[in-house]
Amino acid sequence: MKGEKFTFTKGMSNADTQTVGKYIITVKGDLVLVYKIDGAPMETNKTPVAFFRATGSISTIECAGDKIAVGCRNGEVLHLRAAFLVT
């Protein structure tokens, strides 16, 4: 299949939450939610900045720089690019 190739690696994350710099990317159902975090604890100091809707319920996400791969339970995989993650 033609297209850009890139590699994802897991760091401090799990199947439904990833941290990229000053952002936390998480999932809820079929939504990818992006929050900007300002200090600790992350749960109380986060500001919503973006969201993306997937084609189905999300089973996993992987982040690498400005790229987000979203794996859906229906077998589809979405590749998202969020340039603001690396600014």
C-alpha positions in Angstrom: 0.0 0.0 0.0 1.4 3.4 -0.9 1.7 6.1 1.7 4.0 7.6 4.3 5.7 5.2 6.7 6.3 6.1 10.3 6.9 4.2 13.5 5.1 4.5 16.8 6.6 3.7 20.2 4.9 3.6 23.5 6.3 5.7 26.3 4.4 6.8 29.4 1.0 5.7 28.1 -1.6 2.9 27.8 -4.1 1.8 25.1 -6.4 4.8 25.6 -4.1 7.6 26.9 -0.9 9.1 25.5 1.2 12.1 26.5 3.0 14.2 23.9 5.0 17.1 25.3 2.5 19.4 27.0 -0.5 17.6 25.6 -2.5 14.5 26.7 -4.4 12.5 24.1 -7.1 10.2 25.3 -10.2 8.4 23.9 -13.8 8.2 24.8 -15.9 5.9 22.7 -15.3 7.1 19.1 -13.6 10.4 20.1 -9.9 11.3 20.3 -9.7 14.1 22.8 -6.6 16.4 23.0 -5.9 18.5 26.1 -3.2 20.9 26.9 -1.7 20.2 30.4 -0.3 23.0 32.6 1.6 21.4 35.5 0.5 18.7 37.9 -1.9 17.0 38.5 -3.0 16.5 34.9 -6.6 15.7 35.8 -7.2 19.2 37.2 -5.0 21.4 35.0 -6.0 20.4 31.5 -7.6 22.5 28.8 -9.5 21.0 25.8 -7.9 22.0 22.5 -9.1 19.6 19.8 -11.1 16.4 19.1 -11.4 14.0 16.2 -14.2 11.5 15.6 -13.3 8.0 14.5 -15.4 5.7 12.2 -16.1 3.4 15.2 -15.4 2.7 18.8 -11.6 3.2 19.4 -9.6 0.3 20.9 -6.1 1.9 20.9 -4.1 5.0 20.0 -0.4 5.6 19.4 1.3 8.9 19.1 4.6 9.9 17.5 5.4 13.7 17.2 2.5 15.2 15.4 1.1 11.9 14.2 -1.7 9.9 15.9 -2.7 6.4 14.8 -6.2 5.3 15.9 -7.2 1.7 15.9 -10.9 1.1 15.8 -12.7 -2.1 17.1 -14.2 -2.5 13.6 -10.6 -3.1 12.2 -10.2 0.4 10.6 -7.0 2.4 11.3 -6.9 6.2 11.0 -3.8 8.3 10.7 -4.2 11.8 12.0 -1.8 14.7 11.9 -1.9 17.4 14.6 0.9 19.9 13.9 0.2 21.8 17.1 1.5 18.9 19.1 5.1 19.7 18.2 5.0 23.5 18.5 
